[in-house]
Amino acid sequence: MRAEFFLLREGGLDCEQARGTLGGVTSKVAVWEASFISGNYNRHHLRVEPSREKAFWSAFAVRRTVRQSAVIAGVWSSTAYRWIEQRYYQLRADGVSETQSRRRLRLSKTRAGAWESRRALRIRKAERGRDESIQVAVRECAARIAAELAPKVAQEASKLSRTAVRGTRYWELIARGETNIAASTLVGVTRQTGINIQRRARQRKNLTGADVPSERYLSLVERLQIADLDHLKLSIRAIAQGDRPGAVDGQT
């Protein structure tokens, strides 16, 4: 867990994210975090002096075996192999190929292959941890924005709902024969608003390519114009003369 913790921290996760990705709780996380911040986390055991690791690499560099170099440094072979493993991961992280890293550290293909598989597994875990952290951050951001916009969205929805209800009621009154003025008054809007409702209806008909009414039947606009003129107590002749484009606007 210690090595994976440092790998996750190197991958860009903070302490809490790395702790969550590991999926375990240990009191040593605080110690590991302090080691990571100080930069001494590459040594497996903090009781081993840095000078011993330096002595090991000096001996290993002159072609001594791992065991011989470990004896010179005064450490166990297991500690020496952990140093080599960490150096292998560092070389790979620096862009050195698997083959070149293996040759520099004089590793067997079997050992290098095992370390490479372990490295790939840790990278995948780190990537999954980062992806999960990003997803959590996105969800939290979306939830926060939704909470901030909820009152405004509810207000807009209520406004649209009221507008739709008002429009429906307006057209119901018109269908019953009420004039624009009467229908507008009953639904609680001004006369101009009623005219705008009719204008938008005509625009929607034009945009949707509605069929042109036949000469036998009056269109909705014509019926609305006649209803407005009839409300003014005009005669049939006057209505027929006034039911021309442009003439009604002056009457309503």
C-alpha positions in Angstrom: 0.0 0.0 0.0 2.9 2.3 0.8 4.3 2.0 -2.7 0.9 2.4 -4.3 0.2 5.5 -2.2 3.4 7.2 -3.5 2.6 6.2 -7.1 -0.9 7.8 -6.8 0.6 10.9 -5.3 3.1 11.1 -8.1 0.2 10.7 -10.5 -1.4 13.9 -9.3 -3.8 12.8 -6.6 -3.8 14.6 -3.3 -3.5 12.7 0.0 -7.3 12.2 0.5 -7.8 11.1 -3.1 -4.9 8.6 -2.8 -6.3 7.3 0.5 -9.7 6.8 -1.1 -8.3 5.0 -4.2 -6.3 2.6 -2.0 -9.6 1.7 -0.3 -8.0 1.1 3.1 -7.6 3.0 6.3 -4.2 3.0 8.0 -2.6 5.4 10.5 0.6 5.3 8.4 -0.9 7.5 5.7 0.1 10.6 7.6 3.7 9.3 7.8 3.7 8.5 4.1 2.4 11.9 3.3 5.2 13.5 5.3 7.7 11.4 3.5 6.3 12.3 0.1 6.4 16.0 1.0 10.0 15.8 2.2 11.1 13.8 -0.9 12.5 10.9 1.1 9.7 8.5 0.1 11.9 6.6 -2.5 13.7 4.8 0.3 11.7 1.8 1.5 12.6 2.2 5.1 13.2 5.5 6.8 15.7 3.9 9.2 18.1 3.2 6.4 20.4 6.2 5.9 20.6 7.8 2.5 24.3 7.2 2.5 23.8 3.5 2.5 21.7 3.7 -0.7 24.4 5.9 -2.2 27.0 3.3 -1.3 24.9 0.6 -2.9 24.5 2.4 -6.2 28.2 3.2 -6.2 29.1 -0.5 -5.9 26.4 -1.6 -8.3 27.7 0.9 -10.9 31.0 -0.9 -11.1 29.3 -4.2 -12.1 29.1 -5.8 -8.7 26.1 -8.1 -8.2 23.0 -7.0 -6.2 24.1 -9.2 -3.3 27.6 -7.9 -3.2 26.5 -4.3 -3.5 24.0 -4.9 -0.7 26.7 -6.3 1.6 28.9 -3.3 0.9 26.0 -0.9 1.7 25.2 -2.9 4.8 21.6 -3.7 3.9 19.6 -6.8 3.1 19.2 -8.0 -0.5 15.4 -7.4 -0.3 16.1 -3.7 0.4 18.5 -3.5 -2.5 15.9 -5.0 -4.8 13.3 -2.5 -3.7 15.8 0.3 -4.5 16.3 -1.3 -8.0 12.6 -1.7 -8.5 12.0 2.0 -7.6 14.8 3.0 -10.0 13.2 0.9 -12.7 9.9 2.7 -12.2 11.6 6.0 -12.3 13.4 5.2 -15.6 10.1 4.1 -17.1 8.4 7.3 -15.9 11.3 9.3 -17.5 10.5 7.8 -20.9 13.2 5.1 -21.0 12.0 2.0 -22.8 11.4 -1.3 -21.0 14.4 -2.9 -22.8 16.8 -0.1 -22.0 15.6 0.1 -18.3 16.2 -3.6 -18.0 19.7 -3.4 -19.4 20.8 -0.5 -17.3 19.7 -2.3 -14.1 21.0 -5.7 -15.4 17.6 -7.3 -14.8 16.4 -10.6 -16.1 13.5 -10.6 -18.5 11.4 -12.4 -16.0 11.9 -9.9 -13.2 11.6 -6.9 -15.5 8.4 -8.4 -17.0 6.9 -8.8 -13.5 7.8 -5.2 -12.6 6.4 -3.9 -15.9 3.1 -5.7 -15.3 2.9 -4.3 -11.7 3.7 -0.9 -13.1 1.0 -1.1 -15.7 -1.5 -2.3 -13.1 -0.7 0.6 -10.8 -1.0 3.1 -13.6 -4.4 1.8 -14.5 -5.5 2.1 -10.8 -4.2 5.6 -10.7 -6.0 6.5 -13.9 -9.2 5.0 -12.6 -8.8 7.0 -9.4 -8.3 10.2 -11.4 -11.3 9.5 -13.6 -13.4 8.8 -10.5 -12.2 12.0 -8.9 -13.0 14.0 -12.0 -16.5 12.4 -12.2 -17.1 13.2 -8.5 -16.0 16.8 -9.1 -18.2 17.1 -12.2 -21.2 15.7 -10.3 -20.6 18.0 -7.4 -20.2 21.0 -9.7 -23.4 20.1 -11.6 -25.3 19.7 -8.3 -24.0 23.0 -7.0 -25.0 24.8 -10.2 -28.4 23.2 -10.2 -29.0 24.2 -6.6 -28.0 27.8 -7.4 -30.2 27.9 -10.5 -33.1 26.0 -9.1 -35.0 29.2 -7.9 -34.5 30.9 -11.3 -35.5 27.8 -13.2 -38.6 27.3 -11.1 -39.5 31.0 -11.6 -39.1 30.7 -15.4 -41.0 27.5 -15.5 -43.8 29.0 -13.5 -43.8 32.0 -15.8 -44.0 29.8 -18.9 -46.8 27.8 -17.3 -48.8 30.9 -16.5 -48.2 32.2 -20.0 -49.4 28.9 -21.5 -52.5 28.8 -19.3 -53.3 32.4 -20.1 -52.9 31.8 -23.9 -55.1 28.7 -23.7 -57.8 30.6 -21.8 -57.6 33.5 -24.2 -58.3 31.3 -27.2 -61.1 29.5 -25.4 -62.8 32.9 -24.9 -62.2 33.8 -28.6 -63.7 30.5 -29.7 -66.8 31.4 -27.7 -67.2 34.6 -29.6 -65.5 37.1 -27.3 -63.7 40.0 -28.8 -60.0 40.6 -28.4 -60.7 43.4 -25.9 -63.1 41.2 -23.8 -60.9 38.1 -23.9 -57.8 40.2 -22.9 -59.7 41.7 -20.0 -61.0 38.4 -18.8 -57.6 36.8 -18.8 -56.0 39.8 -17.2 -53.9 41.2 -20.0 -53.9 44.4 -22.0 -55.5 44.8 -25.4 -52.1 45.0 -27.0 -51.1 41.7 -25.4 -54.1 40.1 -26.9 -53.1 41.5 -30.3 -49.6 40.1 -29.8 -51.1 36.7 -29.0 -52.9 36.7 -32.3 -49.8 38.0 -34.1 -47.7 35.1 -32.8 -50.3 32.6 -33.8 -50.3 34.0 -37.3 -46.5 33.8 -37.4 -46.5 30.2 -36.2 -48.9 29.4 -39.0 -46.6 31.0 -41.5 -43.6 29.2 -40.2 -45.3 25.8 -40.1 -46.6 26.2 -43.7 -50.2 25.8 -42.8 -52.7 25.4 -45.6 -54.3 28.6 -46.9 -58.0 28.7 -45.9 -60.4 28.1 -48.8 -62.7 30.9 -49.9 -65.7 29.0 -48.5 -64.5 29.0 -44.9 -63.2 32.0 -42.8 -59.8 31.7 -41.3 -59.3 32.1 -37.6 -57.9 35.6 -38.1 -61.0 36.6 -40.1 -63.3 35.2 -37.4 -61.4 37.1 -34.7 -61.6 40.3 -36.8 -65.4 39.9 -37.3 -65.9 39.2 -33.6 -64.1 42.4 -32.7 -66.2 44.4 -35.2 -69.4 42.8 -34.0 -68.5 43.8 -30.4 -68.6 47.4 -31.7 -72.2 46.9 -32.8 -71.4 47.4 -36.5 -73.7 46.3 -39.2 -73.1 43.3 -41.4 -72.2 45.7 -44.3 -69.8 47.6 -42.1 -68.2 44.4 -40.9 -67.8 43.2 -44.5 -66.2 46.5 -45.5 -64.1 46.7 -42.4 -62.8 43.1 -42.7 -59.9 44.1 -44.9 -56.2 44.0 -44.1 -55.2 47.2 -42.3 -58.8 48.3 -41.7 -59.3 46.2 -38.6 -56.3 47.5 -36.7 -57.8 50.9 -36.7 -61.1 49.5 -35.3 -59.8 47.2 -32.6 
